[in-house]
Amino acid sequence: MALDGLWIVQFTGKDILGSGVVVFSSGKLFGGETGFYYIGTYESDGQMVKARALIRNFDPAIPSGFGIPGDYEMDISAVLQDDKMTGTAMIANQPQHSLGIRLTKKANL
């Protein structure tokens, strides 16, 4: 299955529950949620997806679930199976700030 397309993302962590959307296209990812947008890159071998995303807080009235003000980078690792992915996302070099993620593909590009 081709990875490129529109995906919904759901994430959970300690005191964090949320969702957003991500578009994967030719090695780049774009997405967002309330108060934040994502821009990054990804690689996949057809079974695993590895990505790095810059998370930008465009609305300072919406705080990060991590309690971190402003922008940060996240490293993402997920297992791809058909139209679903499950894995983890953590703030770069800060494993104490991690989330479980689940993505579901909704449309091809």
C-alpha positions in Angstrom: 0.0 0.0 0.0 1.3 3.4 -0.9 1.9 5.6 2.2 1.2 8.9 0.3 -2.3 10.3 1.3 -4.4 11.9 4.0 -4.3 10.3 7.4 -6.0 11.0 10.7 -3.7 10.8 13.7 -4.8 10.0 17.3 -2.4 10.3 20.2 -2.4 9.5 23.8 0.1 10.0 26.6 0.2 10.9 30.3 -2.4 13.6 30.6 -2.6 14.0 26.8 -5.3 12.9 24.4 -5.8 14.5 21.0 -6.1 14.1 17.3 -5.2 15.8 14.0 -4.5 15.2 10.4 -1.3 14.4 8.4 -0.6 14.3 4.7 2.3 12.2 3.5 3.6 13.0 0.1 6.9 12.0 -1.6 9.0 12.0 1.6 7.4 15.1 3.2 4.6 15.4 5.8 2.2 18.2 6.5 -0.5 18.3 9.1 -2.0 19.9 12.2 -4.4 20.1 15.0 -5.9 22.8 17.1 -3.3 25.5 17.7 -0.4 23.6 16.0 0.8 22.6 12.5 3.4 20.0 11.5 6.0 20.1 8.8 8.6 17.3 8.3 10.1 14.5 6.4 9.7 10.7 6.5 11.2 7.5 5.2 9.5 4.1 4.9 10.6 0.6 3.9 7.0 -0.5 3.4 6.7 -1.9 7.0 8.2 0.8 9.2 7.8 4.6 9.0 10.4 6.9 10.5 9.8 10.7 10.5 11.0 13.9 12.0 8.4 16.8 12.3 8.7 20.4 13.4 5.7 21.2 15.6 4.8 24.9 15.4 2.4 26.5 17.9 0.6 29.1 15.8 -1.9 30.0 18.5 -0.2 30.7 21.9 -3.6 30.5 23.6 -3.5 26.7 23.0 -0.8 25.2 25.2 1.1 22.0 24.4 -0.1 18.9 26.2 3.5 18.5 27.3 3.5 21.9 29.0 6.3 23.1 26.7 5.8 26.6 25.3 6.5 27.3 21.7 7.8 25.1 18.9 9.6 21.7 19.2 10.7 18.8 17.0 9.3 15.2 17.3 10.8 11.9 16.2 8.1 9.4 15.0 8.4 5.7 14.6 5.5 3.5 13.5 4.6 0.1 12.1 2.6 0.3 8.8 0.0 -2.3 8.1 -2.5 -1.8 5.3 -4.2 1.5 6.0 -3.2 1.8 9.6 0.0 2.8 11.5 0.7 2.5 15.2 3.8 3.7 17.1 5.4 6.4 19.2 6.3 10.0 18.9 8.7 11.7 21.2 10.1 15.2 21.5 13.6 15.0 20.0 16.2 13.9 22.6 13.5 13.9 25.4 12.1 10.4 25.8 10.3 11.5 28.9 8.0 13.4 26.5 6.5 10.7 24.4 3.1 9.7 23.0 1.4 6.6 21.6 0.1 7.3 18.1 -2.4 5.6 15.8 -2.9 6.7 12.2 -5.7 5.7 9.8 -5.5 6.5 6.1 -8.6 8.3 4.7 -7.6 9.1 1.1 -4.9 8.5 -1.5 -3.2 11.4 -3.2 
